[in-house]
């Protein structure tokens, strides 16, 4: 399974953090959640952290979807 990519984040005044995926807004975090996110993204792999915080991370259906006839090449 490929690693997540295309995530970016911006820290704004007032303790807000905005996560985008390929330039499109994915989520906005405020207050203590933003502080926890910023601490975690500094200490770990940023792309994995952002994918997990946006909910776009290992839903469990990747292998099933890959094997579906519509997705075979």
PDB file of N, CA, C and O in Angstrom:
ATOM      1  N   UNK A   1       0.847  -1.158   0.000  1.00  0.00           N
ATOM      2  CA  UNK A   1       0.000   0.000   0.000  1.00  0.00           C
ATOM      3  C   UNK A   1       0.902   1.234   0.000  1.00  0.00           C
ATOM      4  O   UNK A   1       1.848   1.304   0.785  1.00  0.00           O
ATOM      5  N   UNK A   2       0.624   2.199  -0.862  1.00  0.00           N
ATOM      6  CA  UNK A   2       1.467   3.399  -0.900  1.00  0.00           C
ATOM      7  C   UNK A   2       1.269   4.254   0.341  1.00  0.00           C
ATOM      8  O   UNK A   2       0.211   4.249   0.971  1.00  0.00           O
ATOM      9  N   UNK A   3       2.316   4.980   0.667  1.00  0.00           N
ATOM     10  CA  UNK A   3       2.247   5.869   1.816  1.00  0.00           C
ATOM     11  C   UNK A   3       1.454   7.115   1.449  1.00  0.00           C
ATOM     12  O   UNK A   3       1.429   7.506   0.282  1.00  0.00           O
ATOM     13  N   UNK A   4       0.804   7.748   2.429  1.00  0.00           N
ATOM     14  CA  UNK A   4       0.048   8.960   2.143  1.00  0.00           C
ATOM     15  C   UNK A   4       0.949  10.067   1.628  1.00  0.00           C
ATOM     16  O   UNK A   4       2.106  10.170   2.037  1.00  0.00           O
ATOM     17  N   UNK A   5       0.438  10.881   0.749  1.00  0.00           N
ATOM     18  CA  UNK A   5       1.190  12.031   0.250  1.00  0.00           C
ATOM     19  C   UNK A   5       0.202  13.119  -0.164  1.00  0.00           C
ATOM     20  O   UNK A   5      -0.989  12.853  -0.331  1.00  0.00           O
ATOM     21  N   UNK A   6       0.690  14.319  -0.324  1.00  0.00           N
ATOM     22  CA  UNK A   6      -0.148  15.421  -0.768  1.00  0.00           C
ATOM     23  C   UNK A   6      -0.769  16.233   0.346  1.00  0.00           C
ATOM     24  O   UNK A   6      -1.525  17.166   0.076  1.00  0.00           O
ATOM     25  N   UNK A   7      -0.469  15.902   1.605  1.00  0.00           N
ATOM     26  CA  UNK A   7      -1.023  16.645   2.724  1.00  0.00           C
ATOM     27  C   UNK A   7      -0.125  17.820   3.077  1.00  0.00           C
ATOM     28  O   UNK A   7       1.101  17.712   3.039  1.00  0.00           O
ATOM     29  N   UNK A   8      -0.744  18.944   3.419  1.00  0.00           N
ATOM     30  CA  UNK A   8      -0.028  20.109   3.934  1.00  0.00           C
ATOM     31  C   UNK A   8      -0.838  20.674   5.089  1.00  0.00           C
ATOM     32  O   UNK A   8      -2.037  20.419   5.207  1.00  0.00           O
ATOM     33  N   UNK A   9      -0.173  21.442   5.936  1.00  0.00           N
ATOM     34  CA  UNK A   9      -0.914  22.097   7.008  1.00  0.00           C
ATOM     35  C   UNK A   9      -0.413  23.516   7.177  1.00  0.00           C
ATOM     36  O   UNK A   9       0.735  23.832   6.865  1.00  0.00           O
ATOM     37  N   UNK A  10      -1.297  24.364   7.678  1.00  0.00           N
ATOM     38  CA  UNK A  10      -0.976  25.760   7.950  1.00  0.00           C
ATOM     39  C   UNK A  10      -1.378  26.050   9.384  1.00  0.00           C
ATOM     40  O   UNK A  10      -2.460  25.666   9.830  1.00  0.00           O
ATOM     41  N   UNK A  11      -0.502  26.725  10.093  1.00  0.00           N
ATOM     42  CA  UNK A  11      -0.825  27.138  11.451  1.00  0.00           C
ATOM     43  C   UNK A  11      -1.241  28.605  11.405  1.00  0.00           C
ATOM     44  O   UNK A  11      -0.504  29.444  10.888  1.00  0.00           O
ATOM     45  N   UNK A  12      -2.410  28.913  11.939  1.00  0.00           N
ATOM     46  CA  UNK A  12      -2.948  30.265  11.912  1.00  0.00           C
ATOM     47  C   UNK A  12      -2.946  30.858  13.314  1.00  0.00           C
ATOM     48  O   UNK A  12      -2.822  30.144  14.309  1.00  0.00           O
ATOM     49  N   UNK A  13      -3.084  32.164  13.369  1.00  0.00           N
ATOM     50  CA  UNK A  13      -3.158  32.858  14.648  1.00  0.00           C
ATOM     51  C   UNK A  13      -4.390  32.383  15.422  1.00  0.00           C
ATOM     52  O   UNK A  13      -5.396  31.985  14.836  1.00  0.00           O
ATOM     53  N   UNK A  14      -4.287  32.435  16.714  1.00  0.00           N
ATOM     54  CA  UNK A  14      -5.416  32.008  17.533  1.00  0.00           C
ATOM     55  C   UNK A  14      -5.433  30.521  17.801  1.00  0.00           C
ATOM     56  O   UNK A  14      -6.412  30.013  18.348  1.00  0.00           O
ATOM     57  N   UNK A  15      -4.382  29.804  17.436  1.00  0.00           N
ATOM     58  CA  UNK A  15      -4.296  28.380  17.717  1.00  0.00           C
ATOM     59  C   UNK A  15      -5.092  27.495  16.784  1.00  0.00           C
ATOM     60  O   UNK A  15      -5.563  26.436  17.200  1.00  0.00           O
ATOM     61  N   UNK A  16      -5.253  27.891  15.553  1.00  0.00           N
ATOM     62  CA  UNK A  16      -5.976  27.096  14.565  1.00  0.00           C
ATOM     63  C   UNK A  16      -4.988  26.460  13.595  1.00  0.00           C
ATOM     64  O   UNK A  16      -4.006  27.084  13.194  1.00  0.00           O
ATOM     65  N   UNK A  17      -5.257  25.215  13.225  1.00  0.00           N
ATOM     66  CA  UNK A  17      -4.446  24.522  12.226  1.00  0.00           C
ATOM     67  C   UNK A  17      -5.378  24.015  11.127  1.00  0.00           C
ATOM     68  O   UNK A  17      -6.414  23.416  11.419  1.00  0.00           O
ATOM     69  N   UNK A  18      -5.017  24.252   9.875  1.00  0.00           N
ATOM     70  CA  UNK A  18      -5.824  23.817   8.741  1.00  0.00           C
ATOM     71  C   UNK A  18      -5.028  22.797   7.938  1.00  0.00           C
ATOM     72  O   UNK A  18      -3.903  23.071   7.521  1.00  0.00           O
ATOM     73  N   UNK A  19      -5.613  21.616   7.719  1.00  0.00           N
ATOM     74  CA  UNK A  19      -4.973  20.549   6.948  1.00  0.00           C
ATOM     75  C   UNK A  19      -5.625  20.506   5.569  1.00  0.00           C
ATOM     76  O   UNK A  19      -6.850  20.514   5.450  1.00  0.00           O
ATOM     77  N   UNK A  20      -4.787  20.461   4.525  1.00  0.00           N
ATOM     78  CA  UNK A  20      -5.266  20.375   3.147  1.00  0.00           C
ATOM     79  C   UNK A  20      -4.697  19.128   2.493  1.00  0.00           C
ATOM     80  O   UNK A  20      -3.628  18.648   2.871  1.00  0.00           O
ATOM     81  N   UNK A  21      -5.415  18.612   1.515  1.00  0.00           N
ATOM     82  CA  UNK A  21      -4.950  17.461   0.745  1.00  0.00           C
ATOM     83  C   UNK A  21      -5.011  17.841  -0.727  1.00  0.00           C
ATOM     84  O   UNK A  21      -6.090  18.084  -1.267  1.00  0.00           O
ATOM     85  N   UNK A  22      -3.862  17.893  -1.369  1.00  0.00           N
ATOM     86  CA  UNK A  22      -3.736  18.324  -2.759  1.00  0.00           C
ATOM     87  C   UNK A  22      -4.397  19.685  -2.986  1.00  0.00           C
ATOM     88  O   UNK A  22      -5.073  19.896  -3.993  1.00  0.00           O
ATOM     89  N   UNK A  23      -4.194  20.602  -2.039  1.00  0.00           N
ATOM     90  CA  UNK A  23      -4.691  21.956  -2.164  1.00  0.00           C
ATOM     91  C   UNK A  23      -6.133  22.177  -1.748  1.00  0.00           C
ATOM     92  O   UNK A  23      -6.592  23.319  -1.725  1.00  0.00           O
ATOM     93  N   UNK A  24      -6.854  21.128  -1.422  1.00  0.00           N
ATOM     94  CA  UNK A  24      -8.243  21.252  -0.999  1.00  0.00           C
ATOM     95  C   UNK A  24      -8.328  21.115   0.520  1.00  0.00           C
ATOM     96  O   UNK A  24      -7.689  20.231   1.091  1.00  0.00           O
ATOM     97  N   UNK A  25      -9.101  21.967   1.181  1.00  0.00           N
ATOM     98  CA  UNK A  25      -9.218  21.874   2.641  1.00  0.00           C
ATOM     99  C   UNK A  25      -9.785  20.522   3.065  1.00  0.00           C
ATOM    100  O   UNK A  25     -10.810  20.083   2.543  1.00  0.00           O
ATOM    101  N   UNK A  26      -9.122  19.869   4.005  1.00  0.00           N
ATOM    102  CA  UNK A  26      -9.586  18.577   4.504  1.00  0.00           C
ATOM    103  C   UNK A  26     -10.223  18.724   5.877  1.00  0.00           C
ATOM    104  O   UNK A  26     -11.282  18.150   6.131  1.00  0.00           O
ATOM    105  N   UNK A  27      -9.587  19.491   6.770  1.00  0.00           N
ATOM    106  CA  UNK A  27     -10.145  19.708   8.101  1.00  0.00           C
ATOM    107  C   UNK A  27      -9.493  20.923   8.733  1.00  0.00           C
ATOM    108  O   UNK A  27      -8.404  21.342   8.341  1.00  0.00           O
ATOM    109  N   UNK A  28     -10.179  21.480   9.718  1.00  0.00           N
ATOM    110  CA  UNK A  28      -9.660  22.591  10.499  1.00  0.00           C
ATOM    111  C   UNK A  28      -9.725  22.191  11.961  1.00  0.00           C
ATOM    112  O   UNK A  28     -10.759  21.727  12.441  1.00  0.00           O
ATOM    113  N   UNK A  29      -8.624  22.372  12.663  1.00  0.00           N
ATOM    114  CA  UNK A  29      -8.544  22.020  14.076  1.00  0.00           C
ATOM    115  C   UNK A  29      -8.398  23.289  14.894  1.00  0.00           C
ATOM    116  O   UNK A  29      -7.658  24.196  14.512  1.00  0.00           O
ATOM    117  N   UNK A  30      -9.102  23.357  16.022  1.00  0.00           N
ATOM    118  CA  UNK A  30      -9.072  24.522  16.887  1.00  0.00           C
ATOM    119  C   UNK A  30      -8.677  24.134  18.302  1.00  0.00           C
ATOM    120  O   UNK A  30      -8.855  22.988  18.715  1.00  0.00           O
ATOM    121  N   UNK A  31      -8.145  25.085  19.034  1.00  0.00           N
ATOM    122  CA  UNK A  31      -7.882  24.939  20.461  1.00  0.00           C
ATOM    123  C   UNK A  31      -6.962  23.793  20.815  1.00  0.00           C
ATOM    124  O   UNK A  31      -5.909  23.629  20.199  1.00  0.00           O
ATOM    125  N   UNK A  32      -7.350  22.985  21.816  1.00  0.00           N
ATOM    126  CA  UNK A  32      -6.478  21.904  22.290  1.00  0.00           C
ATOM    127  C   UNK A  32      -6.226  20.822  21.239  1.00  0.00           C
ATOM    128  O   UNK A  32      -5.157  20.211  21.219  1.00  0.00           O
ATOM    129  N   UNK A  33      -7.208  20.585  20.367  1.00  0.00           N
ATOM    130  CA  UNK A  33      -6.995  19.588  19.307  1.00  0.00           C
ATOM    131  C   UNK A  33      -5.895  20.056  18.357  1.00  0.00           C
ATOM    132  O   UNK A  33      -5.073  19.251  17.919  1.00  0.00           O
ATOM    133  N   UNK A  34      -5.873  21.338  18.039  1.00  0.00           N
ATOM    134  CA  UNK A  34      -4.831  21.879  17.166  1.00  0.00           C
ATOM    135  C   UNK A  34      -3.471  21.777  17.846  1.00  0.00           C
ATOM    136  O   UNK A  34      -2.480  21.444  17.195  1.00  0.00           O
ATOM    137  N   UNK A  35      -3.409  22.052  19.122  1.00  0.00           N
ATOM    138  CA  UNK A  35      -2.144  21.964  19.864  1.00  0.00           C
ATOM    139  C   UNK A  35      -1.621  20.527  19.878  1.00  0.00           C
ATOM    140  O   UNK A  35      -0.426  20.299  19.688  1.00  0.00           O
ATOM    141  N   UNK A  36      -2.520  19.552  20.104  1.00  0.00           N
ATOM    142  CA  UNK A  36      -2.097  18.137  20.084  1.00  0.00           C
ATOM    143  C   UNK A  36      -1.607  17.738  18.697  1.00  0.00           C
ATOM    144  O   UNK A  36      -0.594  17.051  18.560  1.00  0.00           O
ATOM    145  N   UNK A  37      -2.338  18.177  17.665  1.00  0.00           N
ATOM    146  CA  UNK A  37      -1.935  17.865  16.290  1.00  0.00           C
ATOM    147  C   UNK A  37      -0.555  18.441  15.987  1.00  0.00           C
ATOM    148  O   UNK A  37       0.303  17.734  15.459  1.00  0.00           O
ATOM    149  N   UNK A  38      -0.330  19.706  16.310  1.00  0.00           N
ATOM    150  CA  UNK A  38       0.948  20.353  16.007  1.00  0.00           C
ATOM    151  C   UNK A  38       2.098  19.680  16.744  1.00  0.00           C
ATOM    152  O   UNK A  38       3.184  19.529  16.184  1.00  0.00           O
ATOM    153  N   UNK A  39       1.878  19.275  17.983  1.00  0.00           N
ATOM    154  CA  UNK A  39       2.922  18.564  18.729  1.00  0.00           C
ATOM    155  C   UNK A  39       3.218  17.218  18.087  1.00  0.00           C
ATOM    156  O   UNK A  39       4.377  16.818  17.983  1.00  0.00           O
ATOM    157  N   UNK A  40       2.181  16.524  17.659  1.00  0.00           N
ATOM    158  CA  UNK A  40       2.362  15.202  17.050  1.00  0.00           C
ATOM    159  C   UNK A  40       3.026  15.288  15.680  1.00  0.00           C
ATOM    160  O   UNK A  40       3.870  14.455  15.351  1.00  0.00           O
ATOM    161  N   UNK A  41       2.657  16.283  14.881  1.00  0.00           N
ATOM    162  CA  UNK A  41       3.213  16.400  13.533  1.00  0.00           C
ATOM    163  C   UNK A  41       4.699  16.769  13.594  1.00  0.00           C
ATOM    164  O   UNK A  41       5.465  16.405  12.702  1.00  0.00           O
ATOM    165  N   UNK A  42       5.106  17.491  14.647  1.00  0.00           N
ATOM    166  CA  UNK A  42       6.524  17.839  14.812  1.00  0.00           C
ATOM    167  C   UNK A  42       7.352  16.637  15.248  1.00  0.00           C
ATOM    168  O   UNK A  42       8.535  16.547  14.918  1.00  0.00           O
ATOM    169  N   UNK A  43       6.742  15.712  15.987  1.00  0.00           N
ATOM    170  CA  UNK A  43       7.477  14.590  16.564  1.00  0.00           C
ATOM    171  C   UNK A  43       7.467  13.333  15.694  1.00  0.00           C
ATOM    172  O   UNK A  43       8.239  12.411  15.954  1.00  0.00           O
ATOM    173  N   UNK A  44       6.625  13.273  14.684  1.00  0.00           N
ATOM    174  CA  UNK A  44       6.463  12.036  13.930  1.00  0.00           C
ATOM    175  C   UNK A  44       6.461  12.311  12.432  1.00  0.00           C
ATOM    176  O   UNK A  44       6.774  13.419  11.997  1.00  0.00           O
ATOM    177  N   UNK A  45       6.108  11.307  11.652  1.00  0.00           N
ATOM    178  CA  UNK A  45       6.026  11.408  10.194  1.00  0.00           C
ATOM    179  C   UNK A  45       4.828  12.277   9.807  1.00  0.00           C
ATOM    180  O   UNK A  45       3.688  11.847   9.982  1.00  0.00           O
ATOM    181  N   UNK A  46       5.053  13.488   9.285  1.00  0.00           N
ATOM    182  CA  UNK A  46       3.950  14.427   9.044  1.00  0.00           C
ATOM    183  C   UNK A  46       2.843  13.904   8.127  1.00  0.00           C
ATOM    184  O   UNK A  46       1.667  14.126   8.413  1.00  0.00           O
ATOM    185  N   UNK A  47       3.180  13.226   7.048  1.00  0.00           N
ATOM    186  CA  UNK A  47       2.158  12.756   6.116  1.00  0.00           C
ATOM    187  C   UNK A  47       1.231  11.725   6.773  1.00  0.00           C
ATOM    188  O   UNK A  47       0.018  11.758   6.565  1.00  0.00           O
ATOM    189  N   UNK A  48       1.801  10.816   7.558  1.00  0.00           N
ATOM    190  CA  UNK A  48       0.980   9.817   8.242  1.00  0.00           C
ATOM    191  C   UNK A  48       0.099  10.461   9.301  1.00  0.00           C
ATOM    192  O   UNK A  48      -1.066  10.093   9.453  1.00  0.00           O
ATOM    193  N   UNK A  49       0.646  11.413  10.026  1.00  0.00           N
ATOM    194  CA  UNK A  49      -0.117  12.097  11.070  1.00  0.00           C
ATOM    195  C   UNK A  49      -1.288  12.847  10.447  1.00  0.00           C
ATOM    196  O   UNK A  49      -2.410  12.755  10.945  1.00  0.00           O
ATOM    197  N   UNK A  50      -1.045  13.590   9.365  1.00  0.00           N
ATOM    198  CA  UNK A  50      -2.121  14.352   8.731  1.00  0.00           C
ATOM    199  C   UNK A  50      -3.182  13.430   8.133  1.00  0.00           C
ATOM    200  O   UNK A  50      -4.371  13.744   8.195  1.00  0.00           O
ATOM    201  N   UNK A  51      -2.778  12.310   7.560  1.00  0.00           N
ATOM    202  CA  UNK A  51      -3.743  11.361   7.015  1.00  0.00           C
ATOM    203  C   UNK A  51      -4.618  10.800   8.126  1.00  0.00           C
ATOM    204  O   UNK A  51      -5.825  10.638   7.947  1.00  0.00           O
ATOM    205  N   UNK A  52      -4.019  10.505   9.266  1.00  0.00           N
ATOM    206  CA  UNK A  52      -4.780   9.954  10.377  1.00  0.00           C
ATOM    207  C   UNK A  52      -5.746  10.990  10.958  1.00  0.00           C
ATOM    208  O   UNK A  52      -6.892  10.661  11.265  1.00  0.00           O
ATOM    209  N   UNK A  53      -5.298  12.224  11.108  1.00  0.00           N
ATOM    210  CA  UNK A  53      -6.155  13.269  11.677  1.00  0.00           C
ATOM    211  C   UNK A  53      -7.304  13.643  10.742  1.00  0.00           C
ATOM    212  O   UNK A  53      -8.342  14.107  11.214  1.00  0.00           O
ATOM    213  N   UNK A  54      -7.152  13.457   9.456  1.00  0.00           N
ATOM    214  CA  UNK A  54      -8.248  13.775   8.534  1.00  0.00           C
ATOM    215  C   UNK A  54      -9.173  12.579   8.329  1.00  0.00           C
ATOM    216  O   UNK A  54     -10.223  12.718   7.702  1.00  0.00           O
ATOM    217  N   UNK A  55      -8.809  11.422   8.841  1.00  0.00           N
ATOM    218  CA  UNK A  55      -9.648  10.247   8.680  1.00  0.00           C
ATOM    219  C   UNK A  55      -9.398   9.516   7.385  1.00  0.00           C
ATOM    220  O   UNK A  55     -10.124   8.573   7.069  1.00  0.00           O
ATOM    221  N   UNK A  56      -8.398   9.913   6.621  1.00  0.00           N
ATOM    222  CA  UNK A  56      -8.091   9.298   5.341  1.00  0.00           C
ATOM    223  C   UNK A  56      -6.902   8.351   5.531  1.00  0.00           C
ATOM    224  O   UNK A  56      -5.834   8.556   4.955  1.00  0.00           O
ATOM    225  N   UNK A  57      -7.107   7.309   6.350  1.00  0.00           N
ATOM    226  CA  UNK A  57      -5.984   6.460   6.707  1.00  0.00           C
ATOM    227  C   UNK A  57      -6.446   5.042   6.985  1.00  0.00           C
ATOM    228  O   UNK A  57      -7.223   4.820   7.914  1.00  0.00           O
ATOM    229  N   UNK A  58      -5.998   4.102   6.220  1.00  0.00           N
ATOM    230  CA  UNK A  58      -6.195   2.669   6.445  1.00  0.00           C
ATOM    231  C   UNK A  58      -7.611   2.308   6.878  1.00  0.00           C
ATOM    232  O   UNK A  58      -7.851   1.935   8.027  1.00  0.00           O
ATOM    233  N   UNK A  59      -8.527   2.424   5.951  1.00  0.00           N
ATOM    234  CA  UNK A  59      -9.894   2.062   6.259  1.00  0.00           C
ATOM    235  C   UNK A  59     -10.106   0.550   6.240  1.00  0.00           C
ATOM    236  O   UNK A  59     -11.144   0.068   6.693  1.00  0.00           O
ATOM    237  N   UNK A  60      -9.152  -0.190   5.731  1.00  0.00           N
ATOM    238  CA  UNK A  60      -9.253  -1.636   5.735  1.00  0.00           C
ATOM    239  C   UNK A  60      -9.791  -2.228   4.447  1.00  0.00           C
ATOM    240  O   UNK A  60      -9.809  -3.450   4.300  1.00  0.00           O
ATOM    241  N   UNK A  61     -10.228  -1.403   3.516  1.00  0.00           N
ATOM    242  CA  UNK A  61     -10.813  -1.944   2.291  1.00  0.00           C
ATOM    243  C   UNK A  61      -9.878  -1.797   1.098  1.00  0.00           C
ATOM    244  O   UNK A  61     -10.299  -2.022  -0.036  1.00  0.00           O
ATOM    245  N   UNK A  62      -8.631  -1.428   1.322  1.00  0.00           N
ATOM    246  CA  UNK A  62      -7.724  -1.179   0.204  1.00  0.00           C
ATOM    247  C   UNK A  62      -7.493  -2.443  -0.627  1.00  0.00           C
ATOM    248  O   UNK A  62      -7.533  -2.395  -1.856  1.00  0.00           O
ATOM    249  N   UNK A  63      -7.255  -3.557   0.035  1.00  0.00           N
ATOM    250  CA  UNK A  63      -6.989  -4.797  -0.692  1.00  0.00           C
ATOM    251  C   UNK A  63      -8.251  -5.256  -1.419  1.00  0.00           C
ATOM    252  O   UNK A  63      -8.169  -5.690  -2.568  1.00  0.00           O
ATOM    253  N   UNK A  64      -9.393  -5.171  -0.788  1.00  0.00           N
ATOM    254  CA  UNK A  64     -10.654  -5.568  -1.415  1.00  0.00           C
ATOM    255  C   UNK A  64     -10.932  -4.721  -2.644  1.00  0.00           C
ATOM    256  O   UNK A  64     -11.325  -5.250  -3.683  1.00  0.00           O
ATOM    257  N   UNK A  65     -10.736  -3.434  -2.540  1.00  0.00           N
ATOM    258  CA  UNK A  65     -10.989  -2.543  -3.669  1.00  0.00           C
ATOM    259  C   UNK A  65     -10.016  -2.814  -4.812  1.00  0.00           C
ATOM    260  O   UNK A  65     -10.392  -2.731  -5.981  1.00  0.00           O
ATOM    261  N   UNK A  66      -8.779  -3.135  -4.483  1.00  0.00           N
ATOM    262  CA  UNK A  66      -7.786  -3.408  -5.517  1.00  0.00           C
ATOM    263  C   UNK A  66      -8.153  -4.649  -6.319  1.00  0.00           C
ATOM    264  O   UNK A  66      -7.882  -4.715  -7.518  1.00  0.00           O
ATOM    265  N   UNK A  67      -8.761  -5.624  -5.671  1.00  0.00           N
ATOM    266  CA  UNK A  67      -9.097  -6.879  -6.335  1.00  0.00           C
ATOM    267  C   UNK A  67     -10.453  -6.855  -7.042  1.00  0.00           C
ATOM    268  O   UNK A  67     -10.810  -7.831  -7.701  1.00  0.00           O
ATOM    269  N   UNK A  68     -11.194  -5.799  -6.926  1.00  0.00           N
ATOM    270  CA  UNK A  68     -12.505  -5.712  -7.575  1.00  0.00           C
ATOM    271  C   UNK A  68     -12.324  -5.676  -9.091  1.00  0.00           C
ATOM    272  O   UNK A  68     -11.406  -5.014  -9.574  1.00  0.00           O
ATOM    273  N   UNK A  69     -13.174  -6.370  -9.861  1.00  0.00           N
ATOM    274  CA  UNK A  69     -13.018  -6.405 -11.325  1.00  0.00           C
ATOM    275  C   UNK A  69     -12.971  -5.032 -11.983  1.00  0.00           C
ATOM    276  O   UNK A  69     -12.293  -4.846 -12.993  1.00  0.00           O
ATOM    277  N   UNK A  70     -13.688  -4.079 -11.415  1.00  0.00           N
ATOM    278  CA  UNK A  70     -13.696  -2.735 -11.992  1.00  0.00           C
ATOM    279  C   UNK A  70     -12.310  -2.070 -11.899  1.00  0.00           C
ATOM    280  O   UNK A  70     -11.977  -1.218 -12.723  1.00  0.00           O
ATOM    281  N   UNK A  71     -11.516  -2.453 -10.911  1.00  0.00           N
ATOM    282  CA  UNK A  71     -10.231  -1.818 -10.690  1.00  0.00           C
ATOM    283  C   UNK A  71      -9.038  -2.601 -11.211  1.00  0.00           C
ATOM    284  O   UNK A  71      -7.898  -2.162 -11.058  1.00  0.00           O
ATOM    285  N   UNK A  72      -9.276  -3.741 -11.816  1.00  0.00           N
ATOM    286  CA  UNK A  72      -8.166  -4.541 -12.365  1.00  0.00           C
ATOM    287  C   UNK A  72      -7.667  -3.933 -13.669  1.00  0.00           C
ATOM    288  O   UNK A  72      -8.433  -3.345 -14.432  1.00  0.00           O
ATOM    289  N   UNK A  73      -6.399  -4.082 -13.903  1.00  0.00           N
ATOM    290  CA  UNK A  73      -5.816  -3.552 -15.147  1.00  0.00           C
ATOM    291  C   UNK A  73      -5.054  -4.611 -15.859  1.00  0.00           C
ATOM    292  O   UNK A  73      -4.492  -4.357 -16.924  1.00  0.00           O
TER     293      UNK A  73
END
